[in-house]
Amino acid sequence: MSPLIERLDRLRESWRFAVGTLTAIPVRPPRSDAGGATGPAMLLAPLAVAPLGVLVAAVCWAGHELGLAPVGTAAAAITALALGSRAFTSTDSRTPRTGSPLPMTGSDPWR
């Protein structure tokens, strides 16, 4: 495989890792971290969440244009951000949807 193809493949895996980790957008997970996808993924993180920023800005603009109360506009913007991010999603079907990736078992998770 040519070096250019390898670099593009690593970039695609990094993009999948960044989008899948930081947003609720369903993407195919990266094949593995053998290619070192995590470092470049964190460099791509601002681009991965840019659509969420645009969504929040649109909600704030719409609230202002509709003459909604600032508190209501802020609540709508925060709700849009929380639903678009991983704030209310669970990575494990056995884990309650609390936003925490750790199961709520009552035991010490660090043991």
C-alpha positions as CSV (number, residue, x, y, z in Angstrom):
1,M,0.0,0.0,0.0
2,S,1.3,3.4,-0.9
3,P,2.2,5.9,1.9
4,L,-0.5,8.3,0.7
5,I,-3.2,5.6,1.0
6,E,-2.0,4.6,4.5
7,R,-2.1,8.3,5.6
8,L,-5.6,8.7,4.2
9,D,-6.8,5.5,5.9
10,R,-5.3,6.6,9.2
11,L,-7.1,10.0,8.8
12,R,-10.4,8.2,8.1
13,E,-10.0,6.1,11.2
14,S,-9.1,9.1,13.3
15,W,-12.2,11.0,12.0
16,R,-14.4,8.0,12.9
17,F,-12.9,7.9,16.4
18,A,-13.4,11.7,17.0
19,V,-17.0,11.8,15.7
20,G,-18.0,8.6,17.4
21,T,-16.5,9.6,20.7
22,L,-17.6,13.2,20.9
23,T,-21.0,13.2,19.2
24,A,-24.1,11.1,19.1
25,I,-23.8,10.8,15.3
26,P,-23.7,7.1,14.4
27,V,-20.5,6.2,12.7
28,R,-18.7,2.9,12.1
29,P,-16.1,2.5,14.9
30,P,-12.4,2.5,13.9
31,R,-11.0,-0.9,13.2
32,S,-8.3,-0.6,15.8
33,D,-5.9,1.8,17.4
34,A,-3.0,-0.1,15.9
35,G,-2.5,2.7,13.4
36,G,-2.4,5.4,16.1
37,A,-5.8,6.9,15.5
38,T,-6.3,8.5,18.9
39,G,-3.8,11.3,18.7
40,P,-4.9,12.7,15.4
41,A,-8.5,12.2,16.5
42,M,-8.1,14.7,19.3
43,L,-6.6,17.1,16.8
44,L,-9.8,16.6,14.7
45,A,-12.1,17.1,17.7
46,P,-12.9,20.7,17.0
47,L,-14.0,19.8,13.5
48,A,-16.0,16.8,14.8
49,V,-18.1,19.0,17.1
50,A,-18.5,22.0,14.7
51,P,-21.9,20.8,13.5
52,L,-23.1,20.9,17.1
53,G,-21.8,24.5,17.4
54,V,-23.7,25.4,14.3
55,L,-26.9,23.8,15.7
56,V,-26.6,25.7,19.0
57,A,-26.0,29.0,17.2
58,A,-29.1,28.4,15.0
59,V,-31.2,27.7,18.1
60,C,-30.0,30.8,19.7
61,W,-30.6,32.9,16.6
62,A,-34.1,31.4,16.2
63,G,-34.9,32.1,19.8
64,H,-33.8,35.7,19.5
65,E,-35.7,36.3,16.2
66,L,-38.8,34.7,17.6
67,G,-38.6,37.0,20.7
68,L,-38.3,34.2,23.2
69,A,-37.1,34.9,26.7
70,P,-33.4,34.5,27.1
71,V,-33.8,31.8,29.7
72,G,-36.0,29.8,27.3
73,T,-33.6,30.2,24.4
74,A,-30.7,29.2,26.6
75,A,-32.6,26.1,27.8
76,A,-33.4,25.1,24.2
77,A,-29.7,25.6,23.1
78,I,-28.4,23.5,26.0
79,T,-31.0,20.8,25.3
80,A,-29.9,20.7,21.6
81,L,-26.3,20.5,22.6
82,A,-26.9,17.7,25.1
83,L,-28.9,15.7,22.7
84,G,-26.3,16.1,19.9
85,S,-23.4,15.2,22.1
86,R,-22.8,12.1,24.2
87,A,-24.3,13.7,27.3
88,F,-27.3,11.4,27.4
89,T,-26.1,8.3,25.5
90,S,-24.8,5.0,26.9
91,T,-22.0,2.9,25.5
92,D,-23.3,-0.2,27.2
93,S,-26.9,-1.5,27.0
94,R,-26.7,-2.6,30.6
95,T,-25.7,0.9,31.8
96,P,-28.5,3.3,32.7
97,R,-28.7,6.4,30.5
98,T,-27.1,8.7,33.0
99,G,-24.3,10.0,30.8
100,S,-21.7,7.9,32.8
101,P,-19.9,5.1,30.9
102,L,-19.6,3.3,34.2
103,P,-22.3,0.8,35.3
104,M,-24.2,1.9,38.3
105,T,-23.5,-1.1,40.5
106,G,-22.6,0.6,43.8
107,S,-19.2,-1.0,43.8
108,D,-16.0,1.0,43.5
109,P,-15.3,1.4,39.8
110,W,-11.5,1.9,40.3
111,R,-10.9,-1.6,41.7
